[in-house]
Amino acid sequence: MPIELKLPDVGEGIAEGEVVRWLVAEGVAVKEDDLLVEILTDKANIELPSPVSGTFLKILAQPGQIVKVGEPIALIEPAAGQAAAAHQVAAPSDRPTPASRETAEPGQESPPGKTAGAVGEVLATPVVRKLAKDLGVVLGAIHGSGPGGRITEEDVRRTAGPKAPAGIPPDSASEERVPFKGRRRMIARKMVAAKTRVPHALLVDEADVSGLLAERAKMRETGEREGVRITILPFIMKAVAGALQRHPGLNASLDEDREEIVLKKKIDVGMAVDAEDGLVVPVVRNADAKSVIELAREIERLSAAAREGTLAPGDLTGGTFTISSVGSIGGLFSYPVINVPEAAVLAAHRIVTRPVVRDGEIVPREMMYLSLSFDHRIVDGGEATRFLNEVVRRIEASAI
């Protein structure tokens, strides 16, 4: 008798997910723990394994479809002797999403001149896999040029050859239509929830980072010895972590169901990363206990993983406060959206040399705007101002 593969409860308050792609076709034999489907949640990409060996009978949820936790997404016919295992619920794979089995999706044909390779392990990030899907390229037919045979974007584009970008109707010369799904749709849903449920308040200040930049210049030699690049972000994160220790009301969330403010005892700071397939917020654990060098190393690791699409689900959950460092891109000022259910988010902006008054004289200094969005249900303006004052003080101090 067929069993249902259901979307499991993966914790962290996740109630639904989007089917990104099926890794097997209907009618094929599968073994227990074979990866079957990639699911996108508002936290991370996960891959679900088969709970039993048997035959993969039918897909119930198509790519792009949103399913709730507990809803069936496929049917599997267990092999003989698998009756006991048939009652188990598949759990997300702990393996990184790039190391997944790549097969042609139901109804997908190999590009002209290409033959789909045998089902096996291929190395490709979610970004590369999405590009391959958009361009109609079967990854199993490509020999990866990256480290360890990893398939790169260049490999996919070279295989696809000159094609019109995905989403452009053949008869349209005046507009491009891109499917509103995947990470972009997840981001949109979260932003709408944040702006409709949370009363945002905004506070703005500026910091003189001249001394901080001088300190960073001195630390670069240490960073080179440690094999890590020293940027401005670990200094800001260090200042924020110290300020959160003194102002725990900003390191909090609101449990609306129980009507309780939850003060977090750990300081796990998320950082917004502008990844190719959309914004992600990996989390630096115990930021208050780390040195600038340690923060720089963890920031570098998480940023690289975010851009390669190899973040583990645990890298994206449990943040207590978020920093958005938009200064490296540009722009004078922004109004950041709170990463619910956190109480606040801090945006650090572009550093600009401006004339300021010091000891009665006009002198050039390196200045940076800071904008703090906070949930006014949890934090009042006075507390938010004192917190931001402390962040500025720590940034401007020679030793933070």
N, C-alpha and C positions, 0 to 999 in steps of 0.2 A: 504494500500500500504506500503511495507517495507521501512524503513528509513535506511540510512547509519550511522553507528558509525564511526566517523573520529577521527584521532589523532589530538587533539586540540593544539593550540599555547599556550604553558605554559610560554612563556616569556624567559628572560635571554639569548636570542639568540639561543635557542634550535631549530634546524631545523628538527631533526629526532629522532627516538627512536627504540629500539629493543623490539619486543614482547617476554616477558619472559615466561608467562604462562597464559592460560585462566582459569578463576575461575568458569565458568559455561560451561555446555555442550550444544551442538546444540539441539533445540527442547524443552528446558525447559522454564517454565514461569518465568519471572523476574518482579520485582517491580521497580518503579522509585527509583533511588539512590542505587540499588543493585550494588555491585562491580562486574565488568565483566572481567577485564583483568589487568595484571601487565605489565607495560612498563618500560624499563630501558633506561634512557637518560645519557648523559655524566655528568649530575649533580646529579641525584638521581633516585631512584625507585618511580614511581607514580602508582596509581591504578585508573582506569577510571570507573565511575558509569554509570548506564543506565539512559538516559535522559527521558525515558518513562517506563510505565508498559506495558507488552505485552509478546510476545514470542521471544526468542532468536533463530533466524532462522539459520544463517550460519556464519561460521568463514571464513574471507577473507584473513587474515594474520596469518601464522602459527608461533609457537614458534621458535625463532631464526631469524625470518625475520626482516629486517630493513625497516621501513616505514617512509615516509616524513610527515611533518605536513600538515594536510588537506587531506591526503589519507584515503580512507575507509578501515576499518579493520574488520567490521562485519555488518550483516544485522539484524534488529529488526522489527518485525511486531507489531505495536502499538495496544493496546487494544482499545475497543470502547470508544469514548470520549477523546482519547489522541491525536487527530489530531493537536491541537494547540501546545501541548508540543513536537510533533514530529519534529518541526522545530528547537528545541533547540539543541545545541551542548554540548555533555558531557564534563564536566571539571574534572580535576584531583581531587581525593578525598583528603581532608585535614587530613584524619585519617592516623596514622602511618601504614606502610606496614605490620607489624607483625599481626595486628588485622584484618585479612581478612577471607573471606569465603573460606573454603577448600573443593573442590570437585574433583572427579576423572576427569582428562582431557579426551577429546574425544579419545576413543580407548584404554584408560588405564584401566587395570583390577586390582582388588585388589589382593595383594599377596596371595599365598595359605594359607588357614587357617584363613584369615582375611576377614571381611565383612566391606565394606565401611559404615561409619556412616552417619547419616542423615546430610543434608546440614545445617551448623550452624556456629557460631563463634568459631574459634580455635585460640589460641595464638601460633605463631611460627615466628621466624625471617626469613628474606629472605635467610639467610645462611642455616637454618634448612630446609626450604621448598625446596631449591635446592638439599640438601642432600637427602631428602625424594624422590624427583623426580628421582635422579640418582639411588637410590637403589630400586625404585619401591614400595615405601611405601605410603599408603594413610593416610594422617594426621588425617582424621576424625575417623580413627579406633584406634587412640592412646589416652590413658589417660595421659596427661602431668604431669610430676613430678616436674616441676618448679613452681615458685611463681604464684599463681592465676591460676594454671592449664596450664602454659606455657609449650609447648613441647620443649624438649632439644635435642641436638645432640645424647646424650646417649639413650634417649627414641627411637629415630629413628633407631639407630644402633642395639639396643636390639630387636626391632620389626623385622628388616630386617634379623637378624641372620647372619651367615657366608656366605658372598658372595664375588665374585671377584670385585675389584674396578671398578667403571663405566669407560667406555672408552676403556677397554682391549678387543680386539677381542677374542672370545672363542678359536680360533685356533692359536693364536699368543703367543709365549713364549719369543720373543726377543724384543718386543717393546710395548709401550702403546700409544694409540692415544686418546687425550682429545679434545672434540669439542671446536673450537676457536670461542667462542661466549660469550654473557653476558658481565659482567664488564671487563673481560680481553680484549675482542675485542674493547670495548669503550675506554679503556686505550690506546690500541695500536693505534687506529685512532687519538687520541688526541696527543700522542707522535710523531707520524709521521708528523702531522700538525705542531707541535712545531718545530721540527728539520728541516723541509723542508722550512718553511716560515720565521722563525726567525733566524737571524744571532747571534748565541750564542757567548758570550765572557766570559772568566773565570778569576776570580781574587781570590787569595788565601792569607790568613793571619793566624796568630795564636793569641790566647788570653791566658793570665795567669789567670786561674779561681780559684786560691788558695783562694783569699779573698772572692770570690763569694760562694765557697763551705763552708767556715766558716760562712758566713752570712746565708746560707741555714740551716746549723746545728742549728743556734740560732733561726731561724724562725719555726723549726719543732714543737716546743712546742706550738707556736701560731696556727700552722696548725692543731695540734691534738685537740685543744680546738674548732677550727672552723669546725672540721670534714672534713678536706681536706688534701691530701697528697702533700707535697712540693717537687717538682722535680726541675731539672735544667732548664726545658723548660720555665716556666713563667719568670725567670730572663732574659733569652735570648730574649724572646718576648718583655719584658719591654724595654730592650736595643734597640732592632730593632725599636720599635714604637717611642722611643725618637729620634733615628737617622733619621727616616722618616720625623719627624716634621721639622728637620733642612735641610733635603735634599729631597724635595718633588718630584724631578725628578725621584726618584726610586719608588714613590707611584703613578704610572701612567700607562696608556695603550695607544696603538696606534689605532686610528680609521682609518683604511686603506681606507675605502670607501670615507670618507670626508677629508682625508689627514690632520688629526688634532691629536696632542698629547693631551690626556685627563689627566689633573692633578686632582687626587682625593682629595676631601676635607675631607673625612673620612679615618681613618686608621683601616681597617678591615683585620686582619692578618689570613691567612689560615695556617693550620698545616697538613702536610702529615701524615696520619695514615695507618699503615700496617695492614689493616683488612683482615679477612680470605678469603673473596671473591675478594680481590683486593684493590689497593690503592685508598683511598678517601681523600679529603681535606676539612674538615669542617672549618668554619670561626669563629674566635673570633671577635665580633663586638666592635668597639671603644676601641681597645687595648691600645691606648695612654692614655685613661682616667681611666684605671683600675689599682688597686694596684696589687702587686705580689700575695697576697692572693686571690683577685678576679679573676686574670688570672688563678691561679692554679685551682680554683673551676670550671671555665668555661672549661678549658682544660680537666679536669677530666670528666666532664659531656659529652663533645663532643667525647672524646676518647672511653668512655664506650658505647655511642650510636652508634658510628661507628663500633665497634666490635660486637655489638648485632644486627646491621642492622636496627636500629630504628631512624636514622637521618631523620629529616624532610627536604623537599626540600629547605626550607629557610636556613637551616644550611650549605648548600653546595654552595650557590651562593653569588656573590658580593664581593669576596675577592679582595684586592688591592695589596697584597704582600704575599709570601708564605715562610714558614720555614719548612725545612726537618731535623728533629732531628734524625739522623741515629746512633748517638753514642751509644745509649743503645743496639743496635744490635751488633755493632763491626765494624771493618774495619778502615783503617787508613785515607782514603780520598775518596771523590766522586766528580763527575761532574754533579750536579743536572740539570734536564731539566726544563725550564721555564714553569710555569703554564699559558699558553696563555689565555687571552691577557695581562697578567700582564707584568711589565717591568723587574722583577728580582725575583730570588729565592735564599735563603741563606740556606746552609747545615751546620749543627753543628755536629762535629764528636766526636769520643771517647776521653775521658779525660785520659791522660797518664802522669805519673810522669817522668819528664825528668830533666837532669842537665841544668841549665841556668846560665848566668852571671848576678849578681845583685850587684851593687856597687863594682865592681872589684873582686867579689868572686863567685865561682861556688857553687850554692845551688840547692837543689831539689825543683821543683815547679810543680804544676798541670797545664798542658798545653792542649789546645784544638785547633785543626785546624778548620778554617772557610773557606768555599768556596762559592763565590758569582758568580752565572751565571746571566748575564744581556743582555738585548736586545740592541745591539749596534746601532740600528736605533734610539732608544730613548735616550740612556745614553752613554756618552763617558767615556773612561777609567779614566780620571781625577776625574769626579764626582763620579764614582763608587768607586774609591780608597778613596776619602774623606768620603764617606758614610761608607765604611767598617772600616776606621780608627775610626769613631765616634762610631760604634757598639763595637769595641774592647775597646775603652776608657771607655764606659759605663759599659761593662762587668767587666773590671778590677778595676773600681772605687768601693770603699767600699759601697757607697750608689748610686744606679742607679734608 
